[in-house]
Amino acid sequence: MSIGQSAEYINNIENGVNLPSMLVFFYICDYLEMSPMEFFDINSSNPVKLNKLTQAAKILNNRQIEILIMLAEELKK
């Protein structure tokens, strides 16, 4: 998979010589298979998996969400 940019341009981004345009940034996120929000989530050790969990939880009913919250609270003990 490619983001349509030269290796030199990507190297310059990696080394802080260039900053990507917003369009190239979105291509980079697509390449990394993550959303821009996940890219900038510095508080999560695994933002991609957290996003998957969030998406799965969106279809649950209130009782199921309460059970999921209880499980998460129990797991962090």
C-alpha positions as CSV (number, residue, x, y, z in Angstrom):
1,M,0.0,0.0,0.0
2,S,1.2,3.5,-0.8
3,I,0.1,7.0,0.1
4,G,1.2,8.3,-3.3
5,Q,4.2,10.3,-2.0
6,S,7.9,9.9,-2.7
7,A,10.1,8.1,-0.2
8,E,12.1,11.4,0.1
9,Y,9.0,13.4,1.0
10,I,8.0,10.8,3.6
11,N,11.6,10.8,5.0
12,N,11.4,14.6,5.3
13,I,8.2,14.3,7.3
14,E,9.7,11.7,9.6
15,N,12.7,13.9,10.2
16,G,10.7,17.1,10.8
17,V,12.0,18.8,7.6
18,N,8.4,18.9,6.1
19,L,5.0,18.8,7.6
20,P,2.3,17.0,5.7
21,S,-0.7,18.7,4.2
22,M,-4.0,17.8,5.8
23,L,-4.8,15.6,2.7
24,V,-1.5,13.8,3.1
25,F,-2.1,13.4,6.8
26,F,-5.4,11.7,6.1
27,Y,-3.7,9.4,3.6
28,I,-1.1,8.6,6.3
29,C,-3.9,7.7,8.8
30,D,-5.6,5.5,6.1
31,Y,-2.3,3.8,5.5
32,L,-1.9,3.2,9.2
33,E,-5.5,2.0,9.4
34,M,-6.4,4.5,12.1
35,S,-8.5,7.6,12.4
36,P,-7.0,11.1,13.0
37,M,-8.4,10.9,16.6
38,E,-6.7,7.6,17.2
39,F,-3.4,9.1,15.8
40,F,-3.4,11.9,18.3
41,D,-4.7,9.9,21.3
42,I,-1.7,10.1,23.6
43,N,-3.6,8.8,26.6
44,S,-4.3,5.4,25.2
45,S,-1.8,2.6,24.9
46,N,-3.9,1.0,22.1
47,P,-6.3,3.5,20.5
48,V,-7.2,1.3,17.6
49,K,-8.5,-1.5,19.8
50,L,-10.2,1.0,22.1
51,N,-12.0,2.4,19.1
52,K,-13.1,-1.1,18.1
53,L,-14.5,-1.6,21.6
54,T,-16.3,1.7,21.5
55,Q,-17.9,0.9,18.1
56,A,-19.0,-2.5,19.4
57,A,-20.5,-0.9,22.5
58,K,-22.6,1.5,20.5
59,I,-25.1,-1.3,19.5
60,L,-25.6,-2.5,23.1
61,N,-28.6,-1.8,25.2
62,N,-28.4,0.0,28.5
63,R,-28.2,-3.1,30.6
64,Q,-25.4,-4.6,28.4
65,I,-23.5,-1.3,28.7
66,E,-23.8,-1.4,32.5
67,I,-22.4,-4.9,32.5
68,L,-19.5,-3.9,30.3
69,I,-18.7,-1.0,32.6
70,M,-18.8,-3.3,35.6
71,L,-16.5,-5.7,33.8
72,A,-14.1,-3.0,33.0
73,E,-14.1,-1.7,36.5
74,E,-13.5,-5.2,37.8
75,L,-10.6,-5.8,35.4
76,K,-8.7,-2.6,36.5
77,K,-8.6,-3.8,40.1
